[in-house]
């Protein structure tokens, strides 16, 4: 049943802190924020986008690091400082002409639950809070910031029959 849901996904909403990162926020003496991103997650996202899925970042915080990482990965749509994730996701879905069944959300904390309510498939990272794990259709084995996004991307591609095509550029042939 969950794999059938995954096969229909066209758009992935992705949280940042605790999903693309380990959830820690590091600030220097001047208040400049830095984040650590997993390189494996980045490749997974590139593979997902190459497979024809759209990725949109939706995060409650704002950070230059997120903007730089999105640019590096080729993620064109980034929404930071979002106080109402549900409303934003609903508007994006409407603007892009998708149905709820074509939407996947990846989250880790309570602020992601409203976003989950707009999706046909919900993925929680392995160290997500209890409420998010309970609302999820799929829970990664890996923790946020440590390969959870890569795991979710690979799983989605496999469910859509696109995994072998995604691997082709790395086959060395």
GUPALO-977313 format. One line per 4 residues: for each residue x, y, z of N, C-alpha, C. Coordinates in pm, 1 decimal, always signed. Atoms other than C-alpha are relative to their C-alpha. Example, Ala and Ser with C-alpha at 12.3 -4.5 7.8 and 13.67 -1.06 7.14 Angstrom:
BEGIN
+89.0 -119.0 +0.0 +1230.0 -450.0 +780.0 +90.0 +120.0 +0.0  -82.0 -119.0 -6.0 +1367.0 -106.0 +714.0 -77.0 +109.0 +73.0
***
This chain:
BEGIN
+82.5 -120.6 +0.0 +0.0 +0.0 +0.0 +87.0 +127.2 +0.0  -86.2 -117.9 -6.7 +272.5 +251.0 +96.4 +80.9 +15.7 -128.4  -76.2 -5.3 +125.4 +476.7 +160.1 -213.6 -87.6 +51.2 -114.1  +93.9 -49.1 +101.2 +167.3 +225.7 -426.7 -16.1 +151.0 +11.6
+6.1 -145.2 -21.2 +140.0 +573.0 -272.8 +125.8 +66.2 -55.6  -128.8 -56.4 +43.6 +510.2 +635.0 -342.8 +10.3 +4.1 -151.5  -7.4 +6.9 +146.5 +467.6 +536.8 -707.3 -68.7 +118.9 -66.8  +76.6 -111.5 +56.8 +232.8 +834.9 -760.8 +61.9 +137.8 +25.9
-55.3 -128.4 -44.5 +456.5 +1106.2 -611.9 +68.0 +75.5 -113.9  -61.4 -89.3 +98.2 +555.1 +1401.7 -831.5 +71.5 +118.7 +65.3  -54.7 -116.3 -70.3 +643.6 +1667.5 -571.6 +32.4 -39.0 +143.1  -42.4 +27.2 -137.3 +839.2 +1640.4 -246.3 +23.8 +132.6 +71.9
-25.5 -112.3 -90.1 +814.6 +1904.5 +26.0 +100.7 -47.3 +103.0  -112.5 +40.9 -83.3 +1130.3 +1896.1 +233.6 +27.6 +104.6 +106.6  -40.4 -85.7 -110.3 +1192.9 +2045.1 +576.2 +153.0 +2.7 +3.4  -146.1 -11.2 -5.3 +1550.1 +2148.6 +662.4 +55.3 -46.7 +134.0
-60.2 +30.1 -129.8 +1644.4 +2150.3 +1032.0 -56.3 -130.0 +56.2  +40.9 +129.8 -49.6 +1635.7 +1794.3 +1159.3 -30.9 -100.0 -110.2  +25.2 +86.9 +115.4 +1577.2 +1654.1 +808.3 +122.7 +2.2 -91.4  -120.3 -15.5 +82.0 +1850.4 +1788.6 +579.6 +123.7 +20.1 +87.8
-108.7 -16.6 -97.3 +2060.4 +1863.2 +889.6 -32.5 -85.6 +121.8  +23.9 +77.4 -121.9 +2097.8 +1694.5 +1227.0 -83.3 +77.7 +102.3  +85.3 -79.0 -88.0 +1885.4 +1969.5 +1380.6 +73.8 +98.0 +88.8  -76.3 -95.1 -80.6 +2167.3 +2151.1 +1552.8 +18.1 +129.5 -77.5
-24.2 -131.4 +59.4 +2212.0 +2522.1 +1489.4 +125.5 +55.6 +65.5  -126.2 -51.5 -51.0 +2564.1 +2657.4 +1524.6 +9.2 +147.6 -36.7  -15.0 -144.1 +23.2 +2617.6 +3031.2 +1564.8 +135.0 +43.9 +52.9  -126.4 -54.5 -46.7 +2944.3 +3217.9 +1586.8 -26.3 +121.8 +88.3
+11.5 -112.7 -92.1 +3012.5 +3517.2 +1812.5 -76.6 +117.7 -60.5  +73.0 -107.7 +66.6 +2859.6 +3751.2 +1552.4 -144.6 -39.8 -31.8  +136.3 +45.7 +25.6 +2541.6 +3545.4 +1532.2 -19.6 -62.5 -137.1  +9.5 +62.5 +131.6 +2622.1 +3400.0 +1190.5 -26.4 -149.5 +17.5
+43.1 +138.7 -12.8 +2451.6 +3065.0 +1151.9 +65.6 -87.7 -105.3  -50.9 +99.3 +93.2 +2610.4 +2760.5 +995.3 -76.1 -130.5 +20.8  +67.6 +128.8 -4.3 +2461.6 +2420.9 +915.3 +88.4 -102.3 -68.9  -70.6 +110.6 +64.8 +2605.7 +2083.1 +820.9 -100.2 -84.3 -76.4
+86.6 +79.8 +86.1 +2449.4 +1894.5 +531.5 +72.4 -127.5 -39.5  -56.1 +129.2 +39.6 +2503.8 +1530.0 +435.6 +14.0 -5.7 -152.6  -24.8 +4.9 +143.9 +2663.4 +1492.6 +90.9 -81.6 -111.4 -65.8  +79.3 +110.3 +55.4 +2479.9 +1161.0 +40.1 -145.1 +43.1 -21.7
+135.2 -53.8 +19.0 +2146.6 +1337.2 +91.0 -6.0 +84.5 -126.5  -4.1 -87.0 +117.6 +2248.6 +1588.5 -174.2 -4.1 -79.2 -129.4  +2.3 +82.6 +120.5 +2320.6 +1320.4 -431.9 -136.8 -65.1 -16.7  +133.9 +58.5 +6.7 +1991.9 +1152.2 -346.6 -101.7 +97.2 -55.2
+92.8 -101.3 +50.4 +1804.6 +1475.9 -409.3 +23.5 +27.9 -148.4  -29.2 -19.9 +142.7 +1983.5 +1529.0 -741.0 -55.0 -115.6 -82.8  +51.8 +118.0 +69.5 +1893.1 +1173.3 -844.1 -152.7 +5.3 -8.1  +145.7 -10.5 -3.5 +1531.9 +1231.0 -740.3 -49.6 +100.2 -104.4
+39.3 -102.4 +96.5 +1509.3 +1549.0 -947.0 +28.2 -45.9 -142.6  -29.7 +55.3 +132.5 +1677.6 +1376.6 -1242.2 -105.0 -102.9 -40.4  +106.4 +96.5 +24.9 +1405.3 +1114.8 -1208.8 -134.2 +64.7 -28.0  +122.0 -71.1 +36.6 +1146.8 +1383.0 -1276.9 -85.1 +50.1 +115.3
+76.2 -49.4 -113.4 +1031.0 +1465.1 -925.2 +43.0 +141.7 +33.7  -24.0 -138.1 -38.8 +1003.3 +1825.0 -812.3 +27.1 +2.7 +150.4  -32.9 -13.9 -141.3 +1159.7 +1922.0 -475.5 -15.6 +146.1 +39.0  +22.1 -134.7 -52.4 +1049.0 +2224.7 -275.2 +38.9 -0.3 +147.5
-40.1 -13.6 -140.1 +1215.3 +2329.7 +50.3 -99.5 +92.5 +70.0  +92.4 -78.5 -82.1 +975.3 +2454.5 +318.6 +50.8 -7.1 +143.8  -57.5 -1.4 -134.3 +1129.8 +2562.3 +648.6 -47.3 +121.5 +79.3  +45.3 -107.9 -87.3 +1025.1 +2771.6 +944.0 +108.2 +101.2 +31.9
-111.7 -89.9 -27.3 +1368.8 +2923.5 +991.4 +52.1 +59.3 -130.1  -64.5 -60.6 +116.7 +1566.0 +3146.7 +756.8 +150.8 -4.3 +19.6  -144.9 +13.1 -8.8 +1931.9 +3089.9 +679.8 +62.0 +11.5 -138.9  -75.8 -9.6 +124.7 +2177.5 +3186.9 +407.7 +55.6 -136.4 -39.9
-54.9 +132.5 +27.9 +2321.8 +2836.3 +439.5 -100.1 -84.9 -78.9  +103.8 +75.4 +71.2 +1990.9 +2688.4 +321.2 -7.9 +46.6 -145.2  +4.1 -56.2 +135.6 +1985.0 +2919.0 +20.8 +118.5 -50.0 -82.6  -120.2 +47.7 +69.8 +2341.6 +2823.3 -71.6 -10.4 -149.2 -32.1
+11.4 +144.6 +22.5 +2272.1 +2450.1 -30.2 -101.7 -29.3 -110.0  +101.8 +19.6 +103.2 +1956.0 +2470.5 -241.4 +56.5 +34.0 -137.8  -62.2 -38.6 +127.4 +2146.1 +2654.1 -516.5 +98.8 -106.1 -47.0  -98.5 +103.2 +31.9 +2422.6 +2394.5 -502.6 -67.2 -126.3 -54.6
+71.1 +120.9 +41.5 +2168.3 +2114.3 -545.3 -90.9 +20.0 -121.2  +90.5 -27.1 +111.6 +1963.6 +2286.5 -815.1 -146.3 +1.6 +40.2  +138.1 -12.9 -48.1 +1653.5 +2319.3 -598.2 -40.4 +145.5 -18.7  +34.9 -136.5 +37.9 +1483.7 +2624.1 -742.9 -100.5 +66.1 +93.2
+104.7 -59.1 -83.6 +1195.0 +2669.9 -502.0 +31.2 -23.5 +147.3  -36.2 +4.0 -141.0 +1291.3 +2752.8 -144.0 -85.5 +102.1 +74.3  +83.4 -88.3 -82.1 +1053.6 +2895.3 +115.1 +51.7 -6.5 +142.7  -54.8 -7.5 -135.2 +1214.3 +3009.6 +441.0 -83.1 +95.2 +84.7
+75.0 -84.9 -92.6 +1064.3 +3172.2 +748.6 -149.9 -23.0 -9.7  +141.5 +31.6 +21.3 +733.8 +2995.8 +683.4 -67.1 -28.8 +134.0  +71.3 +21.3 -125.8 +494.5 +3025.3 +977.4 -119.3 -94.1 -17.8  +114.3 +88.3 +26.3 +206.0 +2836.7 +812.4 +33.8 -92.8 -117.4
-43.3 +93.9 +103.2 +346.0 +2537.6 +623.6 -119.2 -59.8 -74.9  +118.7 +58.4 +62.6 -0.2 +2397.2 +555.5 -53.5 +91.0 -109.8  +52.9 -96.1 +96.8 -124.0 +2710.7 +379.7 +92.9 +13.1 -120.1  -96.4 -12.2 +109.6 +195.6 +2746.9 +175.3 -3.6 -123.7 -89.3
+0.7 +123.9 +78.7 +194.9 +2381.5 +66.8 -127.8 -11.6 -81.4  +128.7 +4.2 +71.6 -173.0 +2399.4 -25.7 +3.7 +91.3 -122.2  -7.1 -95.5 +111.2 -103.6 +2705.8 -244.1 +93.0 -51.4 -110.6  -94.3 +53.8 +99.1 +197.1 +2545.0 -415.7 -64.4 -114.5 -77.3
+68.0 +113.5 +64.4 -2.3 +2228.8 -487.3 -102.2 +51.0 -101.0  +101.2 -58.4 +89.3 -282.3 +2437.7 -638.4 +67.2 +65.2 -121.3  -68.5 -71.2 +108.5 -42.9 +2655.0 -842.9 +64.1 -95.7 -100.8  -66.7 +96.3 +87.2 +139.3 +2350.7 -983.3 -97.7 -100.4 -62.1
+101.2 +88.4 +57.4 -183.7 +2163.8 -1056.9 +11.0 -145.8 +42.1  -12.2 +136.7 -49.8 -103.4 +1855.8 -848.0 -119.8 -36.6 +86.4  +99.1 +48.4 -95.8 -336.6 +1642.6 -640.3 +73.2 -39.9 +127.6  -57.9 +39.3 -128.3 -279.2 +1549.7 -277.1 +75.8 -132.2 -12.7
-60.6 +132.0 +15.5 -192.2 +1193.4 -384.9 +136.3 +5.9 -71.2  -126.9 -16.4 +70.0 +102.6 +1327.7 -588.9 +105.2 +70.4 +85.7  -85.0 -78.0 -89.6 +258.8 +1500.3 -285.8 +59.9 -86.7 +109.6  -70.6 +64.2 -110.2 +518.8 +1369.4 -41.5 +60.5 +110.1 +86.8
-65.5 -91.6 -93.2 +640.5 +1551.1 +269.3 +99.3 -79.4 +83.7  -99.8 +61.3 -86.9 +955.6 +1470.6 +464.3 +23.4 +95.8 +116.4  -12.6 -84.8 -116.9 +967.8 +1601.2 +819.9 +51.1 -72.9 +121.5  -54.8 +56.7 -123.2 +1087.4 +1548.0 +1173.6 -65.2 +50.8 +127.5
+47.4 -59.3 -124.8 +909.2 +1773.5 +1420.7 -143.5 +50.5 -13.5  +141.2 -37.7 -6.1 +569.3 +1905.7 +1524.0 -39.5 +104.2 -104.1  +30.8 -104.0 +98.6 +588.4 +2206.5 +1290.0 -24.3 -57.8 -139.1  +19.3 +63.5 +130.7 +582.8 +1959.0 +998.3 -135.7 -70.1 -11.6
+129.4 +69.7 +4.8 +249.6 +1798.3 +1091.7 -103.8 +71.5 -86.7  +94.7 -66.2 +90.8 +40.9 +2068.8 +919.4 +33.9 -24.1 -147.8  -45.0 +29.2 +135.7 +248.7 +2008.8 +604.2 -38.6 -144.2 -35.7  +37.4 +140.1 +22.0 +185.4 +1633.7 +640.2 -146.9 -11.9 -40.0
+143.6 +10.3 +27.9 -188.6 +1698.4 +627.4 -34.1 +32.4 -145.2  +22.5 -34.2 +140.4 -151.1 +1822.2 +267.8 +55.0 -105.3 -95.7  -70.8 +97.4 +83.3 +35.1 +1513.8 +143.9 -69.8 -135.5 -4.0  +49.4 +136.1 +13.9 -65.0 +1175.2 +14.0 +96.6 -100.8 +58.3
-102.9 +87.4 -55.8 +260.8 +1027.3 +144.9 +86.3 +82.1 +95.2  -78.2 -70.4 -101.7 +438.7 +1131.2 +463.8 +116.6 -86.2 +44.2  -121.5 +69.4 -40.5 +795.0 +1036.2 +549.9 +58.6 +71.8 +120.9  -67.4 -52.1 -118.3 +951.4 +1081.9 +893.8 +142.7 -51.4 +1.3
-137.6 +46.4 -17.0 +1325.0 +1069.6 +949.9 +5.2 -84.5 +126.2  -8.6 +97.7 -107.1 +1440.7 +802.6 +1192.9 -4.9 +55.6 +140.5  +0.8 -59.3 -133.3 +1483.6 +1039.0 +1486.4 -107.5 +107.9 +16.0  +112.1 -94.5 -11.3 +1161.1 +1233.2 +1432.3 -71.6 -19.6 +134.1
+77.2 +11.4 -123.7 +941.9 +1305.1 +1732.0 -113.2 -101.8 -18.9  +99.9 +106.4 -0.8 +682.0 +1044.8 +1823.1 -122.6 +33.5 -85.3  +121.2 -39.6 +72.1 +386.7 +1237.4 +1680.3 +20.1 -1.5 -151.8  -30.4 +0.1 +143.6 +553.6 +1275.0 +1340.0 +17.3 -143.6 -49.2
-15.6 +140.6 +38.2 +654.4 +908.6 +1330.4 -136.9 -68.5 -9.0  +133.2 +60.5 +1.3 +295.8 +810.9 +1413.0 -82.8 +44.9 -120.4  +74.0 -52.6 +115.1 +162.6 +1029.0 +1127.9 +60.0 -44.6 -133.5  -73.1 +33.5 +122.3 +415.9 +891.8 +876.7 -44.3 -133.3 -59.9
+21.3 +124.6 +73.2 +361.4 +629.2 +610.0 +129.0 -81.6 -5.8  -131.1 +63.3 +11.7 +735.1 +553.9 +598.2 +94.3 +72.2 +95.4  -97.8 -57.2 -92.2 +1005.7 +607.3 +859.6 +137.4 -50.4 -42.3  -134.7 +39.9 +41.3 +1369.3 +609.3 +754.3 +73.8 -64.6 +117.8
-86.9 +57.1 -103.1 +1624.2 +403.7 +944.2 +103.1 +104.8 +43.5  -101.3 -100.8 -28.4 +1869.7 +691.9 +921.6 -60.2 +123.0 +66.3  +40.1 -123.2 -67.4 +1852.6 +1006.0 +1132.5 +11.1 +118.7 -95.5  -9.4 -123.7 +75.9 +1801.8 +1355.3 +992.9 +142.9 +50.9 -2.4
-135.5 -50.1 +15.8 +2126.4 +1497.1 +856.0 +104.3 -108.9 -16.6  -92.0 +113.0 +8.9 +2280.1 +1148.9 +840.2 -50.1 -105.1 -99.2  +40.0 +92.4 +105.3 +2140.4 +997.7 +521.0 -147.8 -31.5 -7.4  +144.5 +26.2 +2.8 +1767.0 +1000.9 +593.8 -62.8 +45.6 -131.2
+55.5 -51.2 +125.8 +1689.7 +1212.8 +287.6 +42.5 -91.0 -115.3  -48.5 +91.9 +103.9 +1905.1 +987.0 +67.7 -81.9 -129.3 +0.7  +78.6 +121.7 -14.2 +1722.2 +681.5 +201.9 -140.6 +19.6 -56.8  +134.9 -29.6 +50.7 +1384.7 +843.0 +125.9 +0.8 +15.5 -152.1
-10.1 -19.2 +145.1 +1496.2 +945.7 -225.1 +16.0 -133.6 -72.2  -21.1 +131.5 +61.3 +1622.3 +597.2 -307.9 -128.1 -82.1 +3.5  +124.4 +75.9 -14.9 +1302.3 +439.8 -175.8 -105.5 +48.4 -99.6  +96.8 -54.5 +95.4 +1084.7 +674.4 -383.8 +34.1 -41.5 -143.0
-42.0 +38.3 +135.4 +1287.8 +606.6 -698.8 -23.9 -148.4 -25.5  +24.0 +143.9 +14.9 +1267.8 +230.0 -642.6 -148.8 -29.1 -14.5  +145.2 +19.9 +7.8 +890.6 +246.3 -585.7 -56.4 +44.9 -134.8  +45.1 -50.7 +129.4 +856.8 +437.4 -912.8 +67.1 -70.4 -116.9
-67.9 +73.4 +106.3 +1072.9 +193.1 -1107.8 +106.9 +81.2 -70.8  -97.9 -89.7 +59.7 +1333.3 +465.2 -1171.1 +141.2 -17.3 +56.2  -127.9 +13.9 -67.6 +1619.8 +338.4 -957.3 +113.3 -37.4 -95.3  -106.3 +42.9 +91.9 +1817.6 +161.5 -1231.6 +40.7 +112.9 -94.1
-30.4 -114.7 +85.9 +1792.7 +467.2 -1455.7 +80.2 +104.1 +78.4  -72.4 -95.7 -84.7 +1910.1 +686.3 -1165.0 +143.7 -43.9 +22.1  -134.5 +52.9 -21.1 +2212.1 +457.6 -1117.4 +86.5 +5.9 -125.8  -72.5 +9.3 +128.4 +2309.4 +458.7 -1486.8 +120.9 +94.8 -9.9
-116.8 -88.8 +13.1 +2536.5 +769.2 -1470.4 +120.3 -43.0 +85.1  -107.6 +41.4 -90.3 +2741.0 +594.3 -1198.9 +52.0 -139.2 -32.4  -35.5 +138.1 +34.5 +2776.7 +256.5 -1372.5 +141.0 -10.9 -56.3  -136.6 +0.8 +51.9 +3111.2 +353.5 -1527.1 +14.3 -69.0 -134.4
-5.8 +65.7 +131.9 +3023.8 +211.1 -1865.6 +13.4 +99.7 -111.6
***
